[in-house]
Every structure is written in structure tokens, then in C-alpha cells.
């Protein structure tokens, strides 16, 4: 799945960019941050909510066909009615504000993806902890660099 995470954009800008992404990836499973109405209208498969979004129950009631994800920052925020969760930050990640690093803790329930500071150097620490998988915002750059190096050698 591709989670189109928008920050600091107006709803109109988010909608326009999300529509272009849907057109570019017509058969991909797309998840849009926060805007369930736009996700539904654009034919996205899901919406990813956070603490400032509408409640999971309200989104499920209004848009029952959408998969609902939720950004959790503690074990207590997980397992509260969404279809899946990202739990972060698992490892240190650079932010312009203070963060509480969770560490390599066990997944609190099924359908939890580890997020935050994951790299090729620490990913093995998550093995056997019950995560459904990992989610990465910048992790793909590291994987691409490794792949490119292997092509050169």
C-alpha cells in the first residue's frame, strides 16, 4: 500500500495532488492521510487518522468501505477500532520537537506496523515482536542506496 501523507497543505491542494496520484497509480492500494471524504471521493482504499482527526467510529460510520489506519504513539492508543496502526517512533528519528522513543517493544496487538527511525542497522531488533510489518517515510532511500550499490559491484 502507498500511504499518501500530506502535511501543511490545504484540503484543495491535498485533493488535487491525491487525484494525480490516483491517476498515476490506478491499480495500487492507496491510503490518504486524515481526509476520509477526499479518500472516498477519489477511490482510495483507505484513510490514515491521528489524534487530531475525526474519531475512528465516526469515519467508519460515514465511510464504511474505507480501510482505517491510525497513527499511535503509545501501546494504549493501539487496538481501539481501526483496521491497522502505525506505532512510532520505535527508534530515534530527527524531529524539530521533543519525542519519546518507544524502543523495540512488542506490538500491542495484531495489525501494528512499526514506524520511526527504522534502518537496515536496527530492523532486526523488531523480529519476533509481533509487528505486521514496517512503515517507512525515509527508509526506502536507504534500501534504494543498497540496491544501487549491489548493481555497481
BELKAVEN-V607726 format. One record per residue. RES is the residue in three letters. PHI is phi in radians with two decimals (NA if undefined). OMEGA is omega as a letter, one per 20 degrees, with the letter a starting at -180 (none if undefined). Layout:
BEGIN
res->RES phi->PHI omega->OMEGA
res->RES phi->PHI omega->OMEGA
END
This chain:
BEGIN
res->UNK phi->NA omega->r
res->UNK phi->-1.96 omega->r
res->UNK phi->-1.69 omega->r
res->UNK phi->-1.52 omega->a
res->UNK phi->-1.73 omega->a
res->UNK phi->-1.95 omega->r
res->UNK phi->-2.43 omega->r
res->UNK phi->1.06 omega->r
res->UNK phi->-1.99 omega->r
res->UNK phi->-1.24 omega->r
res->UNK phi->-1.07 omega->r
res->UNK phi->-1.09 omega->r
res->UNK phi->-1.15 omega->r
res->UNK phi->-1.06 omega->a
res->UNK phi->-1.06 omega->a
res->UNK phi->-1.10 omega->a
res->UNK phi->-1.22 omega->r
res->UNK phi->-1.14 omega->r
res->UNK phi->-1.14 omega->r
res->UNK phi->-1.12 omega->r
res->UNK phi->-1.15 omega->r
res->UNK phi->-1.05 omega->r
res->UNK phi->-1.12 omega->a
res->UNK phi->-1.30 omega->a
res->UNK phi->-2.22 omega->a
res->UNK phi->-1.09 omega->a
res->UNK phi->-1.86 omega->a
res->UNK phi->-1.51 omega->r
res->UNK phi->-1.45 omega->a
res->UNK phi->-1.96 omega->r
res->UNK phi->-2.14 omega->a
res->UNK phi->-1.90 omega->r
res->UNK phi->-1.20 omega->r
res->UNK phi->1.14 omega->a
res->UNK phi->-1.60 omega->a
res->UNK phi->-1.06 omega->a
res->UNK phi->-1.10 omega->r
res->UNK phi->-1.16 omega->r
res->UNK phi->-1.02 omega->a
res->UNK phi->-1.12 omega->a
res->UNK phi->-1.13 omega->a
res->UNK phi->-1.57 omega->r
res->UNK phi->1.35 omega->r
res->UNK phi->-1.25 omega->r
res->UNK phi->-1.44 omega->a
res->UNK phi->-2.77 omega->r
res->UNK phi->-2.36 omega->r
res->UNK phi->-2.01 omega->a
res->UNK phi->-1.77 omega->r
res->UNK phi->-2.51 omega->a
res->UNK phi->-1.07 omega->a
res->UNK phi->-1.62 omega->a
res->UNK phi->-1.41 omega->r
res->UNK phi->-1.05 omega->r
res->UNK phi->-1.11 omega->r
res->UNK phi->-0.93 omega->a
res->UNK phi->-1.07 omega->a
res->UNK phi->-1.17 omega->r
res->UNK phi->-1.16 omega->a
res->UNK phi->-1.10 omega->r
res->UNK phi->-1.16 omega->a
res->UNK phi->-1.45 omega->a
res->UNK phi->-2.33 omega->a
res->UNK phi->-1.11 omega->a
res->UNK phi->-1.43 omega->a
res->UNK phi->-1.42 omega->r
res->UNK phi->-1.28 omega->a
res->UNK phi->-2.05 omega->r
res->UNK phi->-1.89 omega->a
res->UNK phi->-2.54 omega->r
res->UNK phi->-1.49 omega->a
res->UNK phi->-1.81 omega->r
res->UNK phi->-2.14 omega->r
res->UNK phi->-2.76 omega->r
res->UNK phi->-1.06 omega->a
res->UNK phi->-1.15 omega->r
res->UNK phi->-1.35 omega->a
res->UNK phi->-1.41 omega->r
res->UNK phi->1.14 omega->a
res->UNK phi->-2.09 omega->r
res->UNK phi->1.92 omega->r
res->UNK phi->-1.37 omega->r
res->UNK phi->-1.40 omega->r
res->UNK phi->-2.72 omega->a
res->UNK phi->-2.38 omega->r
res->UNK phi->-1.86 omega->r
res->UNK phi->-1.98 omega->a
res->UNK phi->-2.66 omega->i
res->UNK phi->-1.51 omega->r
res->UNK phi->-1.25 omega->r
res->UNK phi->-2.12 omega->a
res->UNK phi->-1.08 omega->r
res->UNK phi->-2.44 omega->a
res->UNK phi->-1.40 omega->r
res->UNK phi->-2.32 omega->r
res->UNK phi->-1.41 omega->a
res->UNK phi->-2.49 omega->a
res->UNK phi->-1.21 omega->r
res->UNK phi->-2.29 omega->r
res->UNK phi->-1.87 omega->a
res->UNK phi->-1.37 omega->a
res->UNK phi->-1.40 omega->a
res->UNK phi->1.45 omega->a
res->UNK phi->-1.42 omega->a
res->UNK phi->-1.62 omega->r
res->UNK phi->-1.13 omega->r
res->UNK phi->-1.11 omega->a
res->UNK phi->-1.28 omega->r
res->UNK phi->-2.87 omega->r
res->UNK phi->-1.22 omega->r
res->UNK phi->1.13 omega->r
res->UNK phi->-1.97 omega->r
res->UNK phi->-1.88 omega->r
res->UNK phi->-1.32 omega->a
res->UNK phi->-2.54 omega->r
res->UNK phi->1.84 omega->r
res->UNK phi->1.28 omega->a
res->UNK phi->-1.32 omega->r
res->UNK phi->-2.45 omega->r
res->UNK phi->-1.15 omega->a
res->UNK phi->-1.42 omega->a
res->UNK phi->-2.11 omega->a
res->UNK phi->-1.06 omega->a
res->UNK phi->-1.08 omega->r
res->UNK phi->-1.13 omega->a
res->UNK phi->-1.57 omega->a
res->UNK phi->-1.09 omega->r
res->UNK phi->1.40 omega->a
res->UNK phi->-1.69 omega->r
res->UNK phi->1.56 omega->r
res->UNK phi->-1.29 omega->r
res->UNK phi->-1.20 omega->a
res->UNK phi->3.03 omega->r
res->UNK phi->-2.14 omega->r
res->UNK phi->-2.15 omega->a
res->UNK phi->-2.47 omega->r
res->UNK phi->-1.67 omega->r
res->UNK phi->-2.03 omega->a
res->UNK phi->-1.00 omega->a
res->UNK phi->-1.06 omega->r
res->UNK phi->-1.13 omega->r
res->UNK phi->-1.16 omega->r
res->UNK phi->-1.09 omega->r
res->UNK phi->-1.06 omega->a
res->UNK phi->-1.13 omega->r
res->UNK phi->-1.12 omega->r
res->UNK phi->-1.06 omega->a
res->UNK phi->-1.10 omega->r
res->UNK phi->-1.09 omega->a
res->UNK phi->-1.18 omega->r
res->UNK phi->-1.29 omega->a
res->UNK phi->-1.30 omega->a
res->UNK phi->-1.25 omega->none
END
